[in-house]
């Protein structure tokens, strides 16, 4: 299987005359060059053989990669500065504006297959990160800064750097090198004894601890540290690790991405699937590049109902004089919703009604701000009123309702 995969990628990135190849030609050469027996015969294209993959059309040139102390070798705790240009042909493309993703890998690591069906096979791959973030590309030029983790080994090695740029007009560019010298520790690194700041959410950043979510949701983490976040997995004590209910752990190094133009902060989005109904606690352990460790946790409750459930519904301020805002949270974060808000007096007579389409809904939704007027512009008198919210999820038609009291005092 390894031989087959290797032949596939060799054929995929072979560009005779500088032109991308159609999938039919790629698969033909893969079969002819792999000679891997039955696996070769079972390898088939399910798709259009004339299709050409959208590979990057432009290149990226690295003009400089050094530490701030001027060293060409990147060291643990050193602050690196990467500069470069997006090219079209052999010239800088000053019309290229967009974003560039920078990924610096640790050294090439040997891995072994499980050997379930064949003898175990040893192979090498770049599967451990040292840094991953994004920077802006303006007029074809970019510059990125980051600090390397203290886990960098003393022995000098050549590491891989991968670059991918996406322009606002849809054009793409890419480059990679396996000749980035990394090793040793920065002797003049400034001191840092402060652990990272961590914020945890479930679903999205509108979540409040203890609230209700569905069985399939997302752990959202915001991390900040002046030295950046450690992504090296050389020492598991300093990896990004989430632990659910004190039992099941997940390594999240590959899920972290630094913010645009800043290595000091970033986010984690990690899917949580098929959670059991009831109360849960999830914690996150994170270290900065100086290996200062911080731990945070958050509680949440998974609904027993797979349909949409409104967790909380209310208005603020309450009582109100001039206007009040209606908010609710629910268990179908990210989905499109229809919502109907009706307000009644204590006689059961409707005084106001509003319809909403909430696209890609947040966990906590601000529906509207109401000024206490009926449809004909009449201000409602002081008193107690009932607000009823009906929500329907467009993906499966599931519905839920909630009721709250509001008080008008002028």
N, C-alpha and C positions, 0 to 999 in steps of 0.2 A: 504493500500500500504506500509506503514511503517513496519508493521508486516511481510509482504512478503519480503521486502528488508532485514530486519534484519535476517530472516530465511535463506535467500540466502547467506549472508556473513558468518553467523555461519557455514553453511554447506561447504562453499568454503574453509575456513581456518581450518576446522577440518581435521587433518592429522593422521588417525589411523595407528599406527605402524611407524609413521614418514614419510609416503608416501603421495604424492599429489594425489588428487582424480580426476577421469575423470568427465567431465561435465554432463554426464548422471546421475551419482550418486548424484552430487550436486543438480541438478534440481529435482530429485526424493525426496531427503530429504527436499528440500525447500517446495515442495508442501505438503508433509506429516506433516511438522512441523509448517507451517504458518496458515493453516486452515482459510484463509481469504476470503471465499465465492467465488463470481464470479471472483474476481481478481486472485484467485488461479487457476481457470479453464482457464483463459485467458493467464496465464503465461506459455509460451512454448519455447522450445529450437529450434532455427533455426541454426543448425550446426551439427557437428560430435559429437555424445555423447561419443565417446571413446577418444576425445581430452583432454589432460592434460595441464593446464595453466603453463606458465614458471615462477613459483613463485621462489623467492630467495632460494637457497639451503644452504647458509651458514649464520651464525649469526654474530652479532657485539657486542662486550663487551665494555662498557664505563668504563675506568679505573679511570678517574678523571674529574670532572666538578666543577670548582671553579672560583671565581673572582681573579684578580691579588693581591688583598689585603688578600686573604686566606679564604674568606667567602664561605660557601656552598650555601648560598642564593644569587641568582642573583638579582641585584638591578638596578634601572634606572641609566643610565650613568656609570654603572660598566663595566669593561673590563673582559669578561669571557674567560676562556681557557678550551677547551674540548679535552680530550685525550682518545684514545681507540684503540682496536685491532679487526681485522677480524679473526674469529675463524672457524676452521673446526673440528667439534666435540667439545671437551672441550679444544682444544689446539690452540694457535695462529697460523695462516696460513702465514708463512714467504714467501710463493710463491705468495701471493696476491699483485698485483701492479695495480693501476688504480686511480679512482677518487671516492670521497664520497660526497654526497649531504646532507647537514645539514639543517634541518628545525625546528625552534623553534616557537611554536604557543603561542598565548595569551590564556587566561583562557577559559574554556568551556563556550560557550554562548548559551542561549536559543533562538530558532527561532520558527516561526509559519508559517504553510502553508497558502496559500491564501484562501483555502476553496472554490474553484470554483465549485467542484463537491460534496464535502463532508464537514462536519463540520471542521473548522480550527483545526489543530493538532499541539501541542507544542512539539518540540524535541530539543535536545542539540547536538552541534557539535563544533569541533575546526575549525573555518573558518577565523581566523584573525592571521596574522603573526607578529612575532617580529624580526626574522632573517631568511634569506635563502641564502646559498652560497655553494661553492664547495672547497674541499681541496684534496690534493694528498694523496694516500695511498701507502706507500713504505714498502716492506717486511712485509705487514700485519698491519702496525701501521700508525696512523694518529694523527694530532693535528690541531684544529681549534680555531681561536680567533675572537671575535666580541664584540661590545659594545651595551648594551641594551638601548632602547629609554627612554627618560625622561618621557614618558607617562605611565610608569609602575606604577600601583596603590600602595598606601601605604599598603593596606591590603595584607597579605601573602596568596598566593594560589599555588596550584600544577599545573604546566603547562605541555604540551606535547612536547616531543622531538622526531623527526623522523629522522632516518639515513638510507641511501640507498647507497650501494657501487657497482661499476661496474668495473670489472677487464679488463685489456687489452686483455685477452684471452676469454672474454665473460662470465665468471662466475659472479654471483651476490650474495650480502649479504644484510641483512636488520635487523633493530631492532627499537624498539620504547618504550618509557616510558612515563607515565603520572604523574611522581613523581618528577618533577623538581621544587624546591621551588623558587618562584619569588615574589618579593615585596619590597617596600621601595625604597629609593634613596641613592646612593653612596655619603657619606659625604665628602670624600677626592677626588672627581672627579676633574681632571684638567679643567681649563677654556677653552671654545671654543666659540668664537663669530663670526666665519667665516661661511658664508653660502656655500652650495655645489657649485661645478663647474658643469655646464650643457652644453652638446653639443647635438643638435638635427639634425636629418637627416630624409629624406623620401626615402624609398626603401632600401638603405644601406648607408654606411659611405662615398661612393664616390659622394653622391648627393651634388649639389650646390644650395643655396637658390634661389627660383624663377623658377627653372627648371621644365620641363614637366614630368608628371607621368601618369600612367593609373588609371582607376577608382577603382581598387583594389590594394592596396599597403600596406606598413608597416611604422609605426612610429618607428624610431630607436633613442634611447637616450643613451648617455654615461654620467654617473654621477660619481663624485669623491668628497670625503670629508674625512678628517683624522679621523673623529669619526663615519664614516659609514652613511648609508641612513636610515631614519625612515620608517619602514613598518607598524607600528601600525596604526590602523584606529579608535582608541579611540576618537581622536579629528580630525574631518574632515579637519580642517585648515592645518594640517601637513601631510595629506595623499599625495600620488603621484597622481596628477590629471591633465589630459590632457583636454584642451578645444578647440573645433573646431569652428572657425569663431565666437568666443565669445558667442556661444549659447549652443552647445551640449557638455556635460562634461562626462568624463570616469575616473573611479578610477582604477589606474594601480598598486596598491600594489602587487597583485598576479603575475604581469608580470615582476617584478624586480628580477634579480639574480646577486649576488655578483660575482666578478671575481674569478678565481681559486687562492686559497691561499691568498686572500686579501679581507677583509671586507671593505676596504676603497674605492673601486671602483666597478662598475658593469654596467649592461646594461638593457634596456627595449626594447622588441620587441612586438609591439602592432599592430594587423591587422586593417587596415582601409578599409572598404568594401563599394561598391556601392556609391562612391563619385560623386557628381554632377560635370559636366564639368565647368571649369572656375578657377578663382583664389581662393585660400584658405589660411588661416592662422591657424596654430595650436600652442598652447602654452602648456608648462609643468610647473607645480608648484611642488617643491620638498623641503623637509626639511631633515636636518641631525638628528642624534639621540639626539642632544641638542636642536632641534626644531628651528634652524636657517633656514629661508626660502629663496629659490632662485626661480626665474621665468625666463624662456627662451621661445622664439618663433621662428618659421620659416615659410616662405612663400613658396607655391608651386602652380603649375597650373596643373589641370587635363585635359587631352586631350579630345576633343569631339569625337575622333575616337577610337573605341574599338580595332582596329587593331594596330599592332606595329607602333609607330611613332618615328622617329629620332628627338630628340630635338635639339642637336647641333652636328656639325661635323667640325673638323678642324685639323690642324697640328701645331706642335711647335718644334723648333722655325720656324718662317716664317717671312721674308726670311731665307733660310738656306744655309750653305756652304757644310758641310760634310754629315750630316744626319738630319732627322726630324722624329718626332713621330706622328702617326695618332690616334686620339681619337674621340669617339662619346658617347653621352648618348641617352637613349631610354626609352620607357614606359613599357617594359616587363622584369623588373629586376627579376633575379632568373631563367629565362627560357633559354633553349638551342637555339642558333641562328646559322644560316649560314650567312657568310658575304663575299662579293666580293668587292675588292678594285681595281679600274682601274685608271690609270693615263694617260692623253692624252696631246699632245702638242696643240698649238693653231690652227694647221691644222686639228685637229681631229684624228691624228694618235696615236695609243696606244704605250706607251713607257714602261709600266710595268703593271703587273696584279698579284694579290695575292688572294688566297682563304683561308678562315678561318672557323673553327668550334669552336664556343664559348659556352662552357658548363656552366650551372648555372651562366649565365652572371650577372655581377655587373651592377648597374645603369649606371656607367661611365666606358667605356671599352677602354683600351689601345690595339689597334689592332696590330700595328707593328712599328718598327723603320726602315726607308728606307734610304739607302745610296746614292740615286740618280743615281743608275745604271740600265741599261736595262738588260733583261735576258742574253744577251751575254757578260755582264761585262763592257759595254761602259758607261762612265760617260756622263750624259745628259748636254748639254750646258746651259749657263745662259739664263734666260728668265722666262716667265709666263707659268704655266701648270695648267691643270684642273684635279682634283681628284673626281671621282664619287664612292660613296659607295652604295651598294645594300645589304639590310638585309632581311632575311626571318626567321620568327619565326617557329620553328619545331612543336610546339604544335597545331597550327591551320593553318599554311601555309600563314599567313598574311605577306605582304611585305611593304617595304618603301625604298625610295632612298633619297640621299642628295648629294650636290655638293659643293666643295670649291675650291678656287684658291690657288696655292702655287707658291712661287717665289724662284728661284735658283740664288744665287749671290756668285761668287767665286773670 
